[in-house]
Amino acid sequence: MKTGKTVKVLLTAATAAGMLAGCGSKTDTDTFRFASELDIQGMDSTVVDDGMSFNAIHAITDGLTAVNEKGKTAPAIAKSWDVSDDGKTYTFHLRDAKWSNGDKVTANDFVYSWRKIIKDAGNYAYMLGNGGASVKNADALMELGANATDEQMATLGVTAKDDKTLVVELENKVPYFTDLMAFPCYFPQNEKFVEKCGKNYGTKPEYTLSNGAYTMTKWVKGNKATFTKNDKYYDAKTVVTKNLEMYLVQDPKTAAQNFDNGKVDYATINSTLVDKYKDKDTFTTFNEGYLFYLQLNFKNNTVANKNVREALAYAINRKDLCENVLKNGSMAATGFVPSQLSTSPAGRDFRDDADKYVSYDQKKAQEYLDAAKKELGTDTITIDLLYGTDESPMDTMA
């Protein structure tokens, strides 16, 4: 983070996010103020799985790698690494880095946190297995969970060769392995500090520890979190902004008003506000790898019927939903991997080479619906759609 108002921790979750960024009116150059309609659920990287908590954790924690201002993977706690010829063993060489309590950041901090997330069955534990990094024995140990002995946990493919050398063994070659290391579930934790905090770890500022750009100084859930520059951060000289303030659980309309009044420097907005701000210099959108989808309850006899599901798939006009409902730059999905997420070495988008699995076709939707009614022996089909009301654009999409 080399500029005063650019903070690398702002990683939100949406296909395309509409936001207001810059200065509403008068702003404090020493403080970056960020408004979100979401809350921070917790600060334990082995437990939480929500985007706002990840934003906060990114502010105070560095992993082996990080994402730089150009969106590329860059060294962080690991200053360099070696890869074996078969691509299945990574040896990370750690830089001189400290936790905010003065302890050195060591290879064991990674060993401890990786074992912890697997043994505690954290929501992102699967990311260590073949669903993500493919770390040796991760999937087998996840099956054991809390029942795994210390001896069994020691078979996880992550080893502290010494304080500055971390060795990771994989079951399968993962070309994007170092990219994954910038994700919070792979972040280190100081074993001595975490064990001392016990169940309180990550619940209040005094129960958090930083090895990153900021330390957490205040946190009122549902209201505001405050962060201050960490002078012990190994790259502190590049951190220009001294303070970071996250205003929590602000609905987009309130956040936009606060932006206009100069009270915040960054605010995400929803589709109802796009038309008001889209022509202003402070309005911008950016694509992110995120997918919205309907999750069906197959224990329900109606949606367990394949023809009902086909009818639903063909009945959704995704293009219209994106352009006239969301209005935030989102693109119609034609498969589970979003467009502009993955490209080949030749620069071709994965979506261009893959099949199209869904499309909008009213005629086909009606044909499948009629077939479903016949199979189910009914003239009327009723389906309940449950959706979250605590964050946009779920209500608008529903």
Contacts in CASP RR format, 6 or more apart in sequence:
PFRMAT RR
TARGET T0000
AUTHOR 0000-0000-0000
METHOD contacts of the structure
MODEL  1
MKTGKTVKVLLTAATAAGMLAGCGSKTDTDTFRFASELDIQGMDSTVVDD
GMSFNAIHAITDGLTAVNEKGKTAPAIAKSWDVSDDGKTYTFHLRDAKWS
NGDKVTANDFVYSWRKIIKDAGNYAYMLGNGGASVKNADALMELGANATD
EQMATLGVTAKDDKTLVVELENKVPYFTDLMAFPCYFPQNEKFVEKCGKN
YGTKPEYTLSNGAYTMTKWVKGNKATFTKNDKYYDAKTVVTKNLEMYLVQ
DPKTAAQNFDNGKVDYATINSTLVDKYKDKDTFTTFNEGYLFYLQLNFKN
NTVANKNVREALAYAINRKDLCENVLKNGSMAATGFVPSQLSTSPAGRDF
RDDADKYVSYDQKKAQEYLDAAKKELGTDTITIDLLYGTDESPMDTMA
1 7 0 8 1.000
1 8 0 8 1.000
1 69 0 8 1.000
1 213 0 8 1.000
1 238 0 8 1.000
1 239 0 8 1.000
1 240 0 8 1.000
1 241 0 8 1.000
2 69 0 8 1.000
2 238 0 8 1.000
2 240 0 8 1.000
3 240 0 8 1.000
4 29 0 8 1.000
4 32 0 8 1.000
4 240 0 8 1.000
4 241 0 8 1.000
5 22 0 8 1.000
5 29 0 8 1.000
5 32 0 8 1.000
5 241 0 8 1.000
5 265 0 8 1.000
6 69 0 8 1.000
7 32 0 8 1.000
7 34 0 8 1.000
7 59 0 8 1.000
7 241 0 8 1.000
7 244 0 8 1.000
8 58 0 8 1.000
8 66 0 8 1.000
8 67 0 8 1.000
8 68 0 8 1.000
8 69 0 8 1.000
8 213 0 8 1.000
9 55 0 8 1.000
9 56 0 8 1.000
9 58 0 8 1.000
9 59 0 8 1.000
9 213 0 8 1.000
9 244 0 8 1.000
10 34 0 8 1.000
10 55 0 8 1.000
10 266 0 8 1.000
11 51 0 8 1.000
11 54 0 8 1.000
11 55 0 8 1.000
11 58 0 8 1.000
11 67 0 8 1.000
12 36 0 8 1.000
12 51 0 8 1.000
12 55 0 8 1.000
12 268 0 8 1.000
12 288 0 8 1.000
13 51 0 8 1.000
13 288 0 8 1.000
13 290 0 8 1.000
14 288 0 8 1.000
14 290 0 8 1.000
14 328 0 8 1.000
14 330 0 8 1.000
15 287 0 8 1.000
15 288 0 8 1.000
15 289 0 8 1.000
15 290 0 8 1.000
15 291 0 8 1.000
15 292 0 8 1.000
15 328 0 8 1.000
15 329 0 8 1.000
15 330 0 8 1.000
15 331 0 8 1.000
15 338 0 8 1.000
16 285 0 8 1.000
16 286 0 8 1.000
16 287 0 8 1.000
16 288 0 8 1.000
16 328 0 8 1.000
16 329 0 8 1.000
16 330 0 8 1.000
16 331 0 8 1.000
17 268 0 8 1.000
17 285 0 8 1.000
17 286 0 8 1.000
17 288 0 8 1.000
17 328 0 8 1.000
18 268 0 8 1.000
18 269 0 8 1.000
18 274 0 8 1.000
18 283 0 8 1.000
18 284 0 8 1.000
18 285 0 8 1.000
18 286 0 8 1.000
18 328 0 8 1.000
18 329 0 8 1.000
19 266 0 8 1.000
19 267 0 8 1.000
19 268 0 8 1.000
19 269 0 8 1.000
19 283 0 8 1.000
19 284 0 8 1.000
19 285 0 8 1.000
19 286 0 8 1.000
20 256 0 8 1.000
20 259 0 8 1.000
20 266 0 8 1.000
20 267 0 8 1.000
20 269 0 8 1.000
20 277 0 8 1.000
20 280 0 8 1.000
20 282 0 8 1.000
20 283 0 8 1.000
21 265 0 8 1.000
21 266 0 8 1.000
21 282 0 8 1.000
21 284 0 8 1.000
22 265 0 8 1.000
22 266 0 8 1.000
22 282 0 8 1.000
23 262 0 8 1.000
23 265 0 8 1.000
23 282 0 8 1.000
24 259 0 8 1.000
24 260 0 8 1.000
24 261 0 8 1.000
24 262 0 8 1.000
24 264 0 8 1.000
24 265 0 8 1.000
24 282 0 8 1.000
25 260 0 8 1.000
25 261 0 8 1.000
25 262 0 8 1.000
26 262 0 8 1.000
27 33 0 8 1.000
27 262 0 8 1.000
27 265 0 8 1.000
29 241 0 8 1.000
30 241 0 8 1.000
30 242 0 8 1.000
30 243 0 8 1.000
31 241 0 8 1.000
31 242 0 8 1.000
31 243 0 8 1.000
31 244 0 8 1.000
31 245 0 8 1.000
32 241 0 8 1.000
32 243 0 8 1.000
32 244 0 8 1.000
32 245 0 8 1.000
32 265 0 8 1.000
32 266 0 8 1.000
33 245 0 8 1.000
33 247 0 8 1.000
33 263 0 8 1.000
33 264 0 8 1.000
33 265 0 8 1.000
33 266 0 8 1.000
34 55 0 8 1.000
34 244 0 8 1.000
34 245 0 8 1.000
34 246 0 8 1.000
34 247 0 8 1.000
34 264 0 8 1.000
34 265 0 8 1.000
34 266 0 8 1.000
34 267 0 8 1.000
35 246 0 8 1.000
35 247 0 8 1.000
35 250 0 8 1.000
35 254 0 8 1.000
35 255 0 8 1.000
35 258 0 8 1.000
35 259 0 8 1.000
35 264 0 8 1.000
35 266 0 8 1.000
35 267 0 8 1.000
35 268 0 8 1.000
36 52 0 8 1.000
36 55 0 8 1.000
36 246 0 8 1.000
36 247 0 8 1.000
36 248 0 8 1.000
36 249 0 8 1.000
36 250 0 8 1.000
36 255 0 8 1.000
36 268 0 8 1.000
37 249 0 8 1.000
37 250 0 8 1.000
37 251 0 8 1.000
37 252 0 8 1.000
37 255 0 8 1.000
37 268 0 8 1.000
37 391 0 8 1.000
37 392 0 8 1.000
38 50 0 8 1.000
38 51 0 8 1.000
38 52 0 8 1.000
38 248 0 8 1.000
38 249 0 8 1.000
38 391 0 8 1.000
39 52 0 8 1.000
39 221 0 8 1.000
39 222 0 8 1.000
39 248 0 8 1.000
39 249 0 8 1.000
40 52 0 8 1.000
40 53 0 8 1.000
40 55 0 8 1.000
40 56 0 8 1.000
40 219 0 8 1.000
40 221 0 8 1.000
40 225 0 8 1.000
40 246 0 8 1.000
40 248 0 8 1.000
41 48 0 8 1.000
41 50 0 8 1.000
41 52 0 8 1.000
41 53 0 8 1.000
42 48 0 8 1.000
42 53 0 8 1.000
42 56 0 8 1.000
42 202 0 8 1.000
42 203 0 8 1.000
43 53 0 8 1.000
43 56 0 8 1.000
43 57 0 8 1.000
43 60 0 8 1.000
43 202 0 8 1.000
43 203 0 8 1.000
43 207 0 8 1.000
43 208 0 8 1.000
43 216 0 8 1.000
44 201 0 8 1.000
44 202 0 8 1.000
45 57 0 8 1.000
45 61 0 8 1.000
45 113 0 8 1.000
45 117 0 8 1.000
45 184 0 8 1.000
45 185 0 8 1.000
45 187 0 8 1.000
45 189 0 8 1.000
46 113 0 8 1.000
46 116 0 8 1.000
46 117 0 8 1.000
46 120 0 8 1.000
46 122 0 8 1.000
46 124 0 8 1.000
46 185 0 8 1.000
46 189 0 8 1.000
47 120 0 8 1.000
47 122 0 8 1.000
47 123 0 8 1.000
48 54 0 8 1.000
48 57 0 8 1.000
48 123 0 8 1.000
48 184 0 8 1.000
49 122 0 8 1.000
49 123 0 8 1.000
49 124 0 8 1.000
52 246 0 8 1.000
52 248 0 8 1.000
54 184 0 8 1.000
55 246 0 8 1.000
56 216 0 8 1.000
56 225 0 8 1.000
56 227 0 8 1.000
56 246 0 8 1.000
57 184 0 8 1.000
57 187 0 8 1.000
58 184 0 8 1.000
59 212 0 8 1.000
59 213 0 8 1.000
59 214 0 8 1.000
59 216 0 8 1.000
59 227 0 8 1.000
59 244 0 8 1.000
60 208 0 8 1.000
60 209 0 8 1.000
60 210 0 8 1.000
60 211 0 8 1.000
60 212 0 8 1.000
60 213 0 8 1.000
60 214 0 8 1.000
60 215 0 8 1.000
60 216 0 8 1.000
60 227 0 8 1.000
60 230 0 8 1.000
61 184 0 8 1.000
61 187 0 8 1.000
61 188 0 8 1.000
61 210 0 8 1.000
61 211 0 8 1.000
61 212 0 8 1.000
62 76 0 8 1.000
62 77 0 8 1.000
62 97 0 8 1.000
62 187 0 8 1.000
62 211 0 8 1.000
62 212 0 8 1.000
62 213 0 8 1.000
63 76 0 8 1.000
63 77 0 8 1.000
63 78 0 8 1.000
63 181 0 8 1.000
63 182 0 8 1.000
63 186 0 8 1.000
63 187 0 8 1.000
63 188 0 8 1.000
64 76 0 8 1.000
64 77 0 8 1.000
64 78 0 8 1.000
64 81 0 8 1.000
64 92 0 8 1.000
64 110 0 8 1.000
64 166 0 8 1.000
64 178 0 8 1.000
64 181 0 8 1.000
64 182 0 8 1.000
64 186 0 8 1.000
65 73 0 8 1.000
65 74 0 8 1.000
65 75 0 8 1.000
65 76 0 8 1.000
65 78 0 8 1.000
65 178 0 8 1.000
65 179 0 8 1.000
65 181 0 8 1.000
65 182 0 8 1.000
66 73 0 8 1.000
66 74 0 8 1.000
66 75 0 8 1.000
66 76 0 8 1.000
66 182 0 8 1.000
67 73 0 8 1.000
67 74 0 8 1.000
67 182 0 8 1.000
68 74 0 8 1.000
73 178 0 8 1.000
73 179 0 8 1.000
73 181 0 8 1.000
73 182 0 8 1.000
75 95 0 8 1.000
76 182 0 8 1.000
77 94 0 8 1.000
77 95 0 8 1.000
77 97 0 8 1.000
77 105 0 8 1.000
77 188 0 8 1.000
77 211 0 8 1.000
78 92 0 8 1.000
78 93 0 8 1.000
78 94 0 8 1.000
78 95 0 8 1.000
78 166 0 8 1.000
78 181 0 8 1.000
79 93 0 8 1.000
79 94 0 8 1.000
79 95 0 8 1.000
80 92 0 8 1.000
80 93 0 8 1.000
81 90 0 8 1.000
81 91 0 8 1.000
81 92 0 8 1.000
81 93 0 8 1.000
81 178 0 8 1.000
82 90 0 8 1.000
82 91 0 8 1.000
82 93 0 8 1.000
83 89 0 8 1.000
83 90 0 8 1.000
83 91 0 8 1.000
84 90 0 8 1.000
86 173 0 8 1.000
87 170 0 8 1.000
87 173 0 8 1.000
88 169 0 8 1.000
88 170 0 8 1.000
88 171 0 8 1.000
88 172 0 8 1.000
88 173 0 8 1.000
89 167 0 8 1.000
89 168 0 8 1.000
89 169 0 8 1.000
89 170 0 8 1.000
90 167 0 8 1.000
90 168 0 8 1.000
90 170 0 8 1.000
90 177 0 8 1.000
90 178 0 8 1.000
91 161 0 8 1.000
91 165 0 8 1.000
91 166 0 8 1.000
91 167 0 8 1.000
91 168 0 8 1.000
92 107 0 8 1.000
92 165 0 8 1.000
92 166 0 8 1.000
92 167 0 8 1.000
92 168 0 8 1.000
93 164 0 8 1.000
93 165 0 8 1.000
94 105 0 8 1.000
94 106 0 8 1.000
94 107 0 8 1.000
94 163 0 8 1.000
94 164 0 8 1.000
94 165 0 8 1.000
94 166 0 8 1.000
95 234 0 8 1.000
96 104 0 8 1.000
96 234 0 8 1.000
97 104 0 8 1.000
97 105 0 8 1.000
97 211 0 8 1.000
97 234 0 8 1.000
98 104 0 8 1.000
98 105 0 8 1.000
98 211 0 8 1.000
98 232 0 8 1.000
98 234 0 8 1.000
99 105 0 8 1.000
99 190 0 8 1.000
99 193 0 8 1.000
99 209 0 8 1.000
99 210 0 8 1.000
99 211 0 8 1.000
99 232 0 8 1.000
100 209 0 8 1.000
100 210 0 8 1.000
100 211 0 8 1.000
100 215 0 8 1.000
100 230 0 8 1.000
100 232 0 8 1.000
101 190 0 8 1.000
101 193 0 8 1.000
101 209 0 8 1.000
102 232 0 8 1.000
103 190 0 8 1.000
103 192 0 8 1.000
103 193 0 8 1.000
104 163 0 8 1.000
105 188 0 8 1.000
105 190 0 8 1.000
105 211 0 8 1.000
106 160 0 8 1.000
106 163 0 8 1.000
106 164 0 8 1.000
107 160 0 8 1.000
107 161 0 8 1.000
107 162 0 8 1.000
107 163 0 8 1.000
107 164 0 8 1.000
107 165 0 8 1.000
107 166 0 8 1.000
108 160 0 8 1.000
108 163 0 8 1.000
108 191 0 8 1.000
109 188 0 8 1.000
109 189 0 8 1.000
109 190 0 8 1.000
109 191 0 8 1.000
110 158 0 8 1.000
110 160 0 8 1.000
110 166 0 8 1.000
110 186 0 8 1.000
110 188 0 8 1.000
111 158 0 8 1.000
111 159 0 8 1.000
111 160 0 8 1.000
111 166 0 8 1.000
112 188 0 8 1.000
112 189 0 8 1.000
112 191 0 8 1.000
112 194 0 8 1.000
113 186 0 8 1.000
113 187 0 8 1.000
113 188 0 8 1.000
113 189 0 8 1.000
114 128 0 8 1.000
114 135 0 8 1.000
114 156 0 8 1.000
114 158 0 8 1.000
114 186 0 8 1.000
115 153 0 8 1.000
115 156 0 8 1.000
115 158 0 8 1.000
116 189 0 8 1.000
116 194 0 8 1.000
117 124 0 8 1.000
117 125 0 8 1.000
117 128 0 8 1.000
117 185 0 8 1.000
118 125 0 8 1.000
118 128 0 8 1.000
118 138 0 8 1.000
118 141 0 8 1.000
118 142 0 8 1.000
118 145 0 8 1.000
118 148 0 8 1.000
118 153 0 8 1.000
118 156 0 8 1.000
119 141 0 8 1.000
119 145 0 8 1.000
119 146 0 8 1.000
119 148 0 8 1.000
119 153 0 8 1.000
120 145 0 8 1.000
120 146 0 8 1.000
121 142 0 8 1.000
121 145 0 8 1.000
121 146 0 8 1.000
124 183 0 8 1.000
124 184 0 8 1.000
124 185 0 8 1.000
125 138 0 8 1.000
125 142 0 8 1.000
125 185 0 8 1.000
126 132 0 8 1.000
126 142 0 8 1.000
127 133 0 8 1.000
127 180 0 8 1.000
127 183 0 8 1.000
127 185 0 8 1.000
127 186 0 8 1.000
128 135 0 8 1.000
128 138 0 8 1.000
128 142 0 8 1.000
128 185 0 8 1.000
128 186 0 8 1.000
129 135 0 8 1.000
129 138 0 8 1.000
129 139 0 8 1.000
129 142 0 8 1.000
129 171 0 8 1.000
130 138 0 8 1.000
130 139 0 8 1.000
130 171 0 8 1.000
130 172 0 8 1.000
132 174 0 8 1.000
132 180 0 8 1.000
133 168 0 8 1.000
133 170 0 8 1.000
133 174 0 8 1.000
133 177 0 8 1.000
133 180 0 8 1.000
133 186 0 8 1.000
134 170 0 8 1.000
134 171 0 8 1.000
134 172 0 8 1.000
134 173 0 8 1.000
134 174 0 8 1.000
134 177 0 8 1.000
135 156 0 8 1.000
135 157 0 8 1.000
135 158 0 8 1.000
135 168 0 8 1.000
135 169 0 8 1.000
135 170 0 8 1.000
135 171 0 8 1.000
136 155 0 8 1.000
136 156 0 8 1.000
136 157 0 8 1.000
136 169 0 8 1.000
136 170 0 8 1.000
136 171 0 8 1.000
137 155 0 8 1.000
137 156 0 8 1.000
137 157 0 8 1.000
137 171 0 8 1.000
138 156 0 8 1.000
138 157 0 8 1.000
138 171 0 8 1.000
141 148 0 8 1.000
141 152 0 8 1.000
141 153 0 8 1.000
141 155 0 8 1.000
141 156 0 8 1.000
144 152 0 8 1.000
157 167 0 8 1.000
157 168 0 8 1.000
157 169 0 8 1.000
157 170 0 8 1.000
158 166 0 8 1.000
158 167 0 8 1.000
158 168 0 8 1.000
158 169 0 8 1.000
159 166 0 8 1.000
159 167 0 8 1.000
159 168 0 8 1.000
159 169 0 8 1.000
160 166 0 8 1.000
160 167 0 8 1.000
161 167 0 8 1.000
168 177 0 8 1.000
170 177 0 8 1.000
174 180 0 8 1.000
180 186 0 8 1.000
188 211 0 8 1.000
189 209 0 8 1.000
190 209 0 8 1.000
193 201 0 8 1.000
193 209 0 8 1.000
194 201 0 8 1.000
197 207 0 8 1.000
200 207 0 8 1.000
201 207 0 8 1.000
201 208 0 8 1.000
202 208 0 8 1.000
204 219 0 8 1.000
205 215 0 8 1.000
205 216 0 8 1.000
205 217 0 8 1.000
205 218 0 8 1.000
205 219 0 8 1.000
208 215 0 8 1.000
208 216 0 8 1.000
210 216 0 8 1.000
210 230 0 8 1.000
210 232 0 8 1.000
210 233 0 8 1.000
211 233 0 8 1.000
212 230 0 8 1.000
212 233 0 8 1.000
213 229 0 8 1.000
213 230 0 8 1.000
213 233 0 8 1.000
213 235 0 8 1.000
213 236 0 8 1.000
213 239 0 8 1.000
214 227 0 8 1.000
214 228 0 8 1.000
214 229 0 8 1.000
214 230 0 8 1.000
214 239 0 8 1.000
214 244 0 8 1.000
215 227 0 8 1.000
215 228 0 8 1.000
215 229 0 8 1.000
215 230 0 8 1.000
216 225 0 8 1.000
216 226 0 8 1.000
216 227 0 8 1.000
217 226 0 8 1.000
217 227 0 8 1.000
217 228 0 8 1.000
218 224 0 8 1.000
218 225 0 8 1.000
218 226 0 8 1.000
219 225 0 8 1.000
219 226 0 8 1.000
221 248 0 8 1.000
222 248 0 8 1.000
222 249 0 8 1.000
223 247 0 8 1.000
223 248 0 8 1.000
223 249 0 8 1.000
224 245 0 8 1.000
224 246 0 8 1.000
224 247 0 8 1.000
224 248 0 8 1.000
225 245 0 8 1.000
225 246 0 8 1.000
225 248 0 8 1.000
226 243 0 8 1.000
226 244 0 8 1.000
226 245 0 8 1.000
226 246 0 8 1.000
227 243 0 8 1.000
227 244 0 8 1.000
227 245 0 8 1.000
227 246 0 8 1.000
228 242 0 8 1.000
228 243 0 8 1.000
228 244 0 8 1.000
229 236 0 8 1.000
229 239 0 8 1.000
229 241 0 8 1.000
229 242 0 8 1.000
229 243 0 8 1.000
230 236 0 8 1.000
230 239 0 8 1.000
233 239 0 8 1.000
247 255 0 8 1.000
247 258 0 8 1.000
247 264 0 8 1.000
250 258 0 8 1.000
250 267 0 8 1.000
252 267 0 8 1.000
252 268 0 8 1.000
252 269 0 8 1.000
252 270 0 8 1.000
252 272 0 8 1.000
252 273 0 8 1.000
252 392 0 8 1.000
253 272 0 8 1.000
253 273 0 8 1.000
255 264 0 8 1.000
255 267 0 8 1.000
255 268 0 8 1.000
255 269 0 8 1.000
256 267 0 8 1.000
256 269 0 8 1.000
256 273 0 8 1.000
256 276 0 8 1.000
256 277 0 8 1.000
258 264 0 8 1.000
258 267 0 8 1.000
259 265 0 8 1.000
259 266 0 8 1.000
259 267 0 8 1.000
259 282 0 8 1.000
269 277 0 8 1.000
270 328 0 8 1.000
270 392 0 8 1.000
270 393 0 8 1.000
270 396 0 8 1.000
271 325 0 8 1.000
271 326 0 8 1.000
271 327 0 8 1.000
271 328 0 8 1.000
271 392 0 8 1.000
271 393 0 8 1.000
271 396 0 8 1.000
272 396 0 8 1.000
274 327 0 8 1.000
274 328 0 8 1.000
275 327 0 8 1.000
277 283 0 8 1.000
285 328 0 8 1.000
285 329 0 8 1.000
287 329 0 8 1.000
287 331 0 8 1.000
287 340 0 8 1.000
289 338 0 8 1.000
289 340 0 8 1.000
289 341 0 8 1.000
290 338 0 8 1.000
291 333 0 8 1.000
291 336 0 8 1.000
291 338 0 8 1.000
292 333 0 8 1.000
292 397 0 8 1.000
293 333 0 8 1.000
293 336 0 8 1.000
294 312 0 8 1.000
294 385 0 8 1.000
296 303 0 8 1.000
296 309 0 8 1.000
297 303 0 8 1.000
298 304 0 8 1.000
301 376 0 8 1.000
302 308 0 8 1.000
302 376 0 8 1.000
302 381 0 8 1.000
302 382 0 8 1.000
302 383 0 8 1.000
303 309 0 8 1.000
303 312 0 8 1.000
303 383 0 8 1.000
305 372 0 8 1.000
305 375 0 8 1.000
305 376 0 8 1.000
307 368 0 8 1.000
307 369 0 8 1.000
307 371 0 8 1.000
307 372 0 8 1.000
307 375 0 8 1.000
308 368 0 8 1.000
308 369 0 8 1.000
308 372 0 8 1.000
308 376 0 8 1.000
308 381 0 8 1.000
308 383 0 8 1.000
310 364 0 8 1.000
310 365 0 8 1.000
310 368 0 8 1.000
311 365 0 8 1.000
311 366 0 8 1.000
311 368 0 8 1.000
311 369 0 8 1.000
311 372 0 8 1.000
312 365 0 8 1.000
312 383 0 8 1.000
313 358 0 8 1.000
313 365 0 8 1.000
314 358 0 8 1.000
314 359 0 8 1.000
314 360 0 8 1.000
314 361 0 8 1.000
314 362 0 8 1.000
314 364 0 8 1.000
314 365 0 8 1.000
314 368 0 8 1.000
315 360 0 8 1.000
315 362 0 8 1.000
315 365 0 8 1.000
315 369 0 8 1.000
316 358 0 8 1.000
316 360 0 8 1.000
317 360 0 8 1.000
318 332 0 8 1.000
318 333 0 8 1.000
318 358 0 8 1.000
318 360 0 8 1.000
319 332 0 8 1.000
319 360 0 8 1.000
320 360 0 8 1.000
321 332 0 8 1.000
321 397 0 8 1.000
322 329 0 8 1.000
322 330 0 8 1.000
322 331 0 8 1.000
322 332 0 8 1.000
325 393 0 8 1.000
325 396 0 8 1.000
325 397 0 8 1.000
326 393 0 8 1.000
326 396 0 8 1.000
326 397 0 8 1.000
328 393 0 8 1.000
331 338 0 8 1.000
331 339 0 8 1.000
331 340 0 8 1.000
333 339 0 8 1.000
333 358 0 8 1.000
334 351 0 8 1.000
334 356 0 8 1.000
334 357 0 8 1.000
334 358 0 8 1.000
334 359 0 8 1.000
335 351 0 8 1.000
335 354 0 8 1.000
335 356 0 8 1.000
335 357 0 8 1.000
335 358 0 8 1.000
336 357 0 8 1.000
337 350 0 8 1.000
337 351 0 8 1.000
337 354 0 8 1.000
338 351 0 8 1.000
339 349 0 8 1.000
339 351 0 8 1.000
340 349 0 8 1.000
340 351 0 8 1.000
341 350 0 8 1.000
341 351 0 8 1.000
342 349 0 8 1.000
342 350 0 8 1.000
343 349 0 8 1.000
343 350 0 8 1.000
344 350 0 8 1.000
344 353 0 8 1.000
369 381 0 8 1.000
372 381 0 8 1.000
373 379 0 8 1.000
373 381 0 8 1.000
385 398 0 8 1.000
387 394 0 8 1.000
387 395 0 8 1.000
387 397 0 8 1.000
387 398 0 8 1.000
388 394 0 8 1.000
388 395 0 8 1.000
388 398 0 8 1.000
389 395 0 8 1.000
END
